[in-house]
Amino acid sequence: MRQGAAAPAKKGGSALQQLLHRLGLRRREDLLLHLPLRYEDETRITPIAQAPGAGTVQVEGKVLSCEVQFRPRRQLVAVLEDDSGSLTLRFLSFYPSQQKALEPGSRVRCLGEVRHGFFGVEMVHPRFRQVRDDTPLPDAMTPVYPTTAGLAQSALGKLIGKSLSGPPLEEVLAPEFLARHRLPSLWQALQVLHGPKPGDSLEALSARNHPAWRRVKLDELLAQQLSLRQAYLARRGTGAPPLTGGGELVQQLRARLPFALTGAQERAVAEILTDLAQPHPMQRLLQGDVGSGKTLVAALAACQAIASGWQAAFMAPTEILAEQHYLKLKSWLEPLGVRVAWLTGSLRTRAKREQLEAAKQAGLVVGTHALIQEGVDFERLGLAIIDEQHRFGVQQRLALRQKGGTPHQLMMSATPIPRTLAMSYYADLDVSVLDELPPGRTPIRTRLVRDERRDQVLDYVRRKVEEGRQVYWVCPLIEESESLQLQTALDTHAWLRDALPELAIGLVHGRLKAAEKQAVMAAFAAGEIQLLVATTVIEVGVDVPNASLMVIEHAERFGLAQLHQLRGRVGRGVHESSCILLYAEPLSDTAKARLRIIYEHTDGFEIARQDLQLRGPGEFVGSRQSGVPLLRYADLEMDADLVEMARELAEDMLKHAPRQAALHLDRWLGGREEMLKV
């Protein structure tokens, strides 16, 4: 057995092993890297008279009384006294052993916060233990670890202490590197963090900028960078068809366009076409703000694949978005002689059978997740394009790749990814950025309006329609319930028809059949519907240049990325456009922050950066987290310099210190990085 590995558990393991496994603690290394949440100072005693308002303190005294009281509810109440005064200890839930330990005359030390309560000065649910008059105080602060129900801090602390008494962990970084950056060895850092000495500053250790914390965070980021870089290099070593194509089809599409590509589009196309010509699979993320022209770039990439004698597949997360892409791509490519097929899960059996046959021969197949279902086959899949890639999990993206051996892969996202996040969670991808909008896009004016002023909003809607414009009215998510969201859309549609009987008002939501959705969207695009009530199915992909006003109900219930995406449905033509965010008070602090950010900013990258600060990386990266180890200790905003350092270290270690790189990966990930290689 490898040194440090936990012994195999019998029949699911002992109760203790099962609790440890719940925390991900299976080996000695796992225990050593399970670091404290905070520290408690049990090295000194605070007199009871000085304890109120002093935060978490330790007091010591003699128990004067202890009894179970039944009003206002069953609770254990004890009175503790020292030379300066007395306080009440109150336990709302307790065990008989606690009651016995607090019998009158016992001497106890209690740790907790002393407050003025209904019955005077009290500690509620303190941590306590019996002591004698001569029991010494600890000589170090007490670490408090993340734990799980049934696993006491004391038991977990003993296991970690036992791990610390073993041989030091092997150092993987060079001494000169550590000296240059004033960092301790990993073993020194772990000794400090698990067992701070009396002279160590509690404030410095808690601030997470202590050298010991910086070393741990660097190691965590390094493990992530190594795993992603290895996945990237593994793909580079895999064969893929070089899609050289000759460029004629690409040039034909460009010649038919009534506009010129932006500089950013030109850069992205050049990067992608260069990648496609390589004998290893492209793995590129194309990110750009709403309306920056990602679909056209993808179409030019598809032309390169098709001209090379291969097929391209284009997968989108929703039927409305997939259909919008299908219609647009068909209008661009079919005049050039390219057959474009459409595949969706809602097709009837006969129609689906026909489309499956068509998909085998088509140059480009567009669809939803139906593309990855069993029975869907491609003759020669050379390029897989995935739109709004963060909505698909690792396994779904892998399933599309497996439809064609090792096709090139282009992933697109209209949710701009902050640089630090891209460096950390997307380091296994090459990234192209569309950082400019096509000319002619009008700026969108954002307004925040309280719910009580909705009558004024109705007047504004009426005025815009009289000017010949069209309007979206978006209904909110309610507790993530599709049925409640649908009811809200139906109620809003009925209310608006009563309030604005002179307008042609349509309704679109996720429960409509595909043909019904298509009919409503076509009528709106044709100008037959003036006001479209919708759920968030119109979040992406809908392109109606004459729509210049969007009203979003209960905007405080939406995330920043969704608000920015929805707002991007207007401002797509030459008319001045507005987005009205209706909100209901009271607002939470997070909701206030979100509305302030969306009101003040139109740049998707800045919105994404602030969104990352609000939400943290785990929530921001969405379903990609099933394939990328999330960070426990490092903070991408605060530790951006460490992300850069870890990237450089990973490159260097894989080239010059592969043994240390493998050791480091095993130490931090323990074989959990296999899902990265998709």
N, C-alpha and C positions, 0 to 999 in steps of 0.2 A: 504493500500500500504506500502511496506517495506520502512523504512527510507532511504532516499538518492536516491530512484528510480526516474527516470524521469517520468513525467506524460505521459500517452499514447497519441500519436499523432492522430489527426483526419485526415482521408482520406490521409494517407501517411505522416501526420505531417506537421507542418509549414515549411517554407523555411529554417529557422534557424535550426530546429530540423533535417531536412534532411541533411544539411551540417554537423552538429555534428555527425549524424549517419554514414556519409561517413568516418569520422575519428574514428569510433568505440566508440563515446562518447554518452552514453545513461543514465548514472547514475552519481551521485555526485562522487562516487569512481573513475569512469573513468576520470572525469575532474581532480581530485586530482593527479592521476597517469599519467597524460599527461604532461610530463616534458619538460623543455626548451631544444632546440637544442644548444643554445648559449646565451650569454648575451651581451647587448650593454650598454656602459657607457655614460649615459646622465646626469651624476652628475656634469660635468664640461664643460667649454667652452674653446675651443682652438682658439687662434688668427689665422686669415686667413693666415698671413705670415708664421706661423709655421706649417700649416696643411699639405702641400704637403709631401708625403712620410711617414706620421705618422700613416698610417693605417686608420681604421674607427674612425672618430672624429666627434665632434659636434661643429659647428660654429654658431655664431649669428651676425646678422647685419641688415642693412636697405636696402630694395630693391630700386636700382637706376633706373632700367628699366626692362620692361617685354614685349616681343612681340613674335608673331608667325612668324617664318621664314619658307620659302619654298624651300630653297636650302641649302645643296644638297637634302634634303627631308623635309617634313613638321615636324616641331618640335617647342617646346616652349622653349625660351631662356630668362633667366633673369640674371641680374647682381646684386650681393650682396656685400655690403661694410661694413667693420668695421674700427676701428681706425688704424689697421695695414696694410690694403690692401683690395683688392677686388678679387672676383672670379666669374666665370660663372656657373649658374645652368642650366642644359640642360635636357629636357624631350622629348624622342622620341615618346612617346604616352602619352596623357594627357586628362584631363576632363576640361570642362569650369570652374568648381568650383576651380580647381587648379590655373588656369590662374587668376581668380578673387582674390584668396588669395595672389597672388604674385604681386598685383598692386603696382606701384611705391609709396614709402613712407611707405609701410608696414614693420613691424619688424618681422623677422622670425628666428627660430632656425632650422638648417638643420643637419641631420646625414648622413654621407656617407664617401666615400674615395675620397680624393682630389688628382687629377693627373694633369700632364701637358698634355694637349690635343692640337688639331690642332689650337684652338682659344685661347690658353693660359691655365692658371690654371682653372680647372673646376671640378664640381661634376655632375655626370650623374645619373639621377633618384634618388636624395636623398629623404629621408623621412623628411618632414618638417611640422612645424605648426606655426601659428601666435602667437606672444607673445607681452606683454607690457614691458616697461622698468623695471617694478618691479615684473615680473613673476618669482617666485622662481624656483630653480633647483630641480629636484627630489632628495630624500635623499637615493635612492637605485638604483642599476643597473636594467636595463629593460630586462626581459626575452623575448626571441624570441622562439615561439612555432612552432612545425610542424602544418601546416594548409592546407586548400584546397581552390581552386578558389572560390571566393565569400564570404569567411569568413575572415574578417580583423583581424589582430593581436590585435587591440585595443578591438574589441568585444570579442574575445576569452579570452584575458587577464582579462577582466571584469568578465566573467563567472567563470573563475578559481579563481579570487580574492573573488568572492561571496562565492564559495565553501569553501575557506580557512577561511572565517569568521564564519562558522558553528562550531558545536561541534567537538572536536578532534576525530580522528579515534581510535577505541579500539586497544590497543597494544596486539599482540599475542605472543610475545617473553618474556621470563622471565627477570626481571631486572638484576639478577646476570649474566645471559648469556650476556646481552648487556654490562654490566660493564667489564666482563672478556675480551671481544673482542673490547672494546673501541668504541662501536657503539651507536649512538643516538636512541631515540625512532623513530618510523616511522613518527609520527606527527611532531617531531622536524626536521627530515630530510626534510620533504615536505615543512615546513615553510622556511627553509634555501634555498632550491632549487628554490622555486617559488618566494621568496622575499628576495634575498641576501641584507644584510645591508651594509652601506658605508664602514665599516671596513673589510668586507669579501674580500678575494683575488679573483680577476677575474681569475687569472692564476690557482689557486688551484681548483676553482669550475669547470673550463673548462677541467682540467686534468683527471677528472673522478676517481681519487683516493682519493678524499675528503671523510671524514667519512659519510657525508650525501649520496653521490653517492654509497658508498659501502653498506650502509644499504638498499637502494632501489634495488641494484643489487642482494643482498642476498635474499630479499623478492621475487623478480622475479624468481630466480633460485629455491627457496623453493616452490613456487606455481607449477613450472614445475615438481619438484621431487615428491611433494605430489600427483599430478594428475597421474603421471606414476606409482608411488608405489601403489596407490589405484587400478589402472587398473590391475597391477600384482597380488595384493591380491584377487581381484574379480575373476580373472581366477583361482587362486589356490582354490577358494571355489566352482568351477564348477566341476561337475563329468566328467570323461573321462575313456575310457576302459583301465585298466592296461594291458600293453603289455609285458608279462613276457616271453613267447615264448619257454622257456627251453634252448635256446642257440644253438641247434643242427644246424639249418640252418646257423646261423652266423659262427659257427666253420667250416662248410662245405665250405663256400665261402672263409674264411681265408686260409683253407688248399689248395685250388686250386690256390691261388695267387703265382706267381713266385718270389715274393719279400716279405720282411717283412714290417710291418707298422712302420712308424716313431714313436718316443716317443710322439710327439704332436698328431698324429692320435690315438694312444693308449689312451691318456688322453681324447680326444674328444669322442671317442667311448664309453668309460666307463661312462662319464658324461651323454651322450645321452641315453644309455641303462638304466641307473639308473632312469632318468626322465621318460622314457617310461613305466617303471614298476609301476609308481605312479598312484593313482586313480584320479588325476587332470591333465588337459591338459598341456603338455610341450609347452613352448614358448621359443625356444632357437635359438640364432643366431650363426651360424658357420661361422667364418670369417678366411680367410687365403689368402696369396699371390697367385699370378698366379702359378699354377702347384704344389700346396702344398698337393693335394690329397683329396679335399673336396668331389668329386663324390663318391669315395670309402667309405668314412665315411657315406655318405647318403645311399649307397647301403647296408651297414651293418645295419643301422637303419631300412631300409625297410625290410630286412630279419627278424628282430625281430618282426615287425608288422605282416608280412605274416605268420610267424611261430606261431603267437598267434591267427590265424584265421581271421585276418583283412586285408583290402586292404591298399595299399599305393599309393598316387598320387604324381607325380613329374612334376612340372610346371616350364617352362623356358620361357624367354621373346621373343626369336626369333626362327624361324623354324629351322635354321641351328643348333643352339645350342641344341634345343630340340631333333633334329634328332641324333646329335652326342651322346647325353646322351642315347637316346633309343638304338642305336647300341651297345654302350659300356655296358649298363646295361643288355641288352639281351644276350650278349656274356658271361657275368658273371653268370646270374641267370637261364637262360633256361636249361643249363646242370644240374642244381640242381632240375629241375622239376617245376620251377616257371614260370607261364605264364605272359609274358610282352606284354602289348598292347600299340598301338601308336595312338594318336589322334591329328589332326591338323585342322585348319580352312580351308586349301586349298584342302582338300579331296573332291572328287565328292560325290553327294548325296548317291549313292548306297554304295560306299566304306565307307562313313562316317556312314551309317546305320549299316554296318557290324562291324565297329570298335566300335560303341556305344554298340552293343550287346556284343562284346568281352570285352569291358571295365567293364561291369557288373560282369563278371566272373574272370577277370584277377587278379593276385596277385598284380601287379604293372602296373599302367597306366602312360605313359609319354606323355607330350604334351605341347602345347603353351597355351595361354589364352583361347583356345577352351575348355579347361577342365572346365571353369567356365560358359560356355554358357548354355542357357536354353535347356533342353532335355538331358543333360549329367547327368547320375545318377550313384551312387555307391551303391552297396549292403551293404557294411560294411567298410566305410572309417575310418581307425584308425590313419593314419599318412599322413599329407600333407607336402610335401617338396617343397620349393619355391627357385629356383636358381636366383641369381642376384636380390634379393628381392627389392632393392632400385628402380628398374625399374617398379615395380607394385605399384599402389596406395593403400591406405587403403581399399577402397571399393572392389578392386579386391582380396586382400588377405582375406578379410572377406567373399567374395563370395565363395572361395574355401573351407573355414572352414565350411560354411553353407551347403555344399554338403553332409556332414556326421555328422551333429549334433555338437559334440565337439571333433574333432580329435586332436591328438597331432600335433604340428606344428614345423618344422625345416626350418629356413630360412638361406640361404647361400649367402655370398658376397665375391667376389674376389677383391672388393675395400676395402682395410683395413681401419678401422675406428679409427681415433686417440682417445686416451684414454679419453681425456676431452669430446669429442663428444659422445663417447659411454656412458660415465657417465651421460651425459645430455639428449641426444635425444633417447638413447636406454636403459634407466634405467628400463623400464618395461620388458626387456628381460633378460634371462640368456645368457651368452656369452661363447662360446668355441673358442679358438684361435689356429690355425695351424701356429706356428711360426718357422717351419723348413721345408726345402724342402727335398724330397726323394733323396737318394744318386744317383749319376750318372747325375744329372742336371748340365749342363756346364754353367759357367758365360757368360753373354751376353755383348759384347763390343759395346758401343754406340758411334756413330760418328755424329758430326754436319757438314753438307756440304752445302755451298751456292748453290743456284739454277744454277748459271752459270757453275758449275763444273759437271753437270750431265753426260757429256761425259765420265768422269773418272768413274762415278758410273756404266755406261753401261759396261765399260771394266771390272770392278770388278764383275758385275753380270755374264758376259761371263766366267770369270775365275772360279767362284764358280761352275757354271753348268758343266764346263769341268772337275772339280774335282769330279763330281757325286752328287753334292748337288742340292737342290731346293730352289726357291726364291719366296717371296711374294712382290708384289708392290702395296701399298695401296694408294688409291686416297682420296682427302680431302673432308670434308664437305664444301659446299659453301653456306653461308647465310642460313643454315638449309634447303636448297632446295633439295628435293630428285631428281627432274628432272635435275637440274644443276649438282648434284653429279653423276647421271647416265651418263650424257653427257661427263663429265670429264673422267669417267672410260672408256667410249667407245673411246674417243679421245686418251687417254693414251694407251689403248690396240692397237689401229691402229698404233700409233707412235712407240711403242716397236716392233711390228711385222715388220715394215719397218727397224728399227735400228738393230734388232737381228733376221734376217730371218731364221737363222739356228736352232733357239730354238722352242720347242713346247710351245706355250703361250696360256693359258686359261683365261677366264673372268667370274667372278661371281659377281652378284649385287642383290639388293633387289627386282627388278622387274621380275627376272627370275621365272618361275614356279618351284614348289617344286621338280618335277622330274628332271628338267634341272639343278637346283642347286646341287641336289644329285649326278647327273652324273658327273658334273665338279669336285666336291669335291672328289668323288670316284676315278676319273682319276688322280687327284693330289696326293691323298694318295697312289695310286698304282705306282706313279713315271712316269706315261704316260705324264703328264704335268710338264714341268721344271720350268716355270715362271707363277705364277698366279697373274693376275691383279684383284684387289678386292676393293670394297667399304668396309665400316666398318662392313659389315655383318659377317666378320671373326674375329671380335673383341674378342669374347669369345668362348670357346668350341672346337675350331679346334685343332686337335692334329696330326701333321705329323712330326715325329722325324727326318726325313731326311732334312726338311726345316731348313737351317742354316743362311739364310740372309733375312732380311726384309728391304725394302725401303719404307719410308713414305713421300709422296709428301706434300708439304706445311704443314710441321709439326707444324708451328706456329698457324695454325687454329684449332688444336686439344686441348682438355683439358688434364690435367696431368693424370687423371685416365684412359682416353682412350689411351693415348700414352703408359702408363705402361701396360695396357691390351694387346694392339697390340704387343708390344715388347715381351710379354710373349708367343706369338705363336711360336717363335724360341727358341733355347736353350733347346729343349725337348728331344734331343738325345745325343749321345756321341761326336758329332762334335763341334768344336769351332764355335760360332755363333756371328753374328753382326747385329746391327740395325742402318741403316743410316737415319738420319733425314734431309731431304732436306728442306731448308727454303728460303724464298724470302725477301729481304730487301726493304724498311725500316721496322724494327720491332718495335712494341709498347713496352713500358716498361714491361707490363704484359707478352707479348709473350717472351721477353728476359728472364724474371724470370722463366717462365715455362720451356723453353729449357735448361736453366742452371741447374734447379733442376733435370730434367730427365737425363741430361748428367752426373751429379755428383753422382746420387743415383740409386741403384737398389733395395733397401729395400722398399717394398710397404708401410710399416707403416710410414717410414720417409717421403716418397713422399706424403702420405696422410696428414701428420701433416703440411707440408709446403703448401700443396694445401688448407688446411683449413685456413691458414693464408692469402693466396692470395684471396680466394673466399668468406670466411665467411660461417657460418654454414647453413644459409638458402638455398644457392645454393648447398652446399655440400650434404645435406641430401636428396635432390631431392624430389621425390613424397611423401616421408614420411612426408613432411611438411604439407600435407593436414590433418594429424592426430595429429601432435604435435605442441603445441604453440611455435612459434619462439620467440627468445629473442629480446627485443627492447633495453635494456640497458646493460646487462651483455655481456662480451666478454670471450669466452671459454678459449682462450690462456692466456689473462691477468688476468683473475679472476678464475684460476683453483683452488685456495685455497677456494674460495667461493662455488665452485661446491661441493667440499668435505664436507664443512661445511653444505651446504643445504641438502646433502644426509643424513648426520647423524641427522640433525634436523627433516627431514621428518619422519624418522623411529621413533624417539622419540615422536614426536607430535601425530602420528597416534596411538601410544600405550597409551600415558599418557595425551594428551590434544586434544581429537578428536573434541571438540567444536571449539577450536581455529583453528584447521586444516581446518575444514569446512568453518569457517569465512574467513580464509586467501584465500582458493581456490575461494570462491565466489567473494572476493574483486578483485582478479587478473584475474580470467578467466570468471567469470559471466556466468557459465553454458556452456562455449564453450569447455569443456573437454570431451564431450560425445563420440567424435570420437576416443578417445584414447583406448577404450576398445575393440580393434580388434587385 
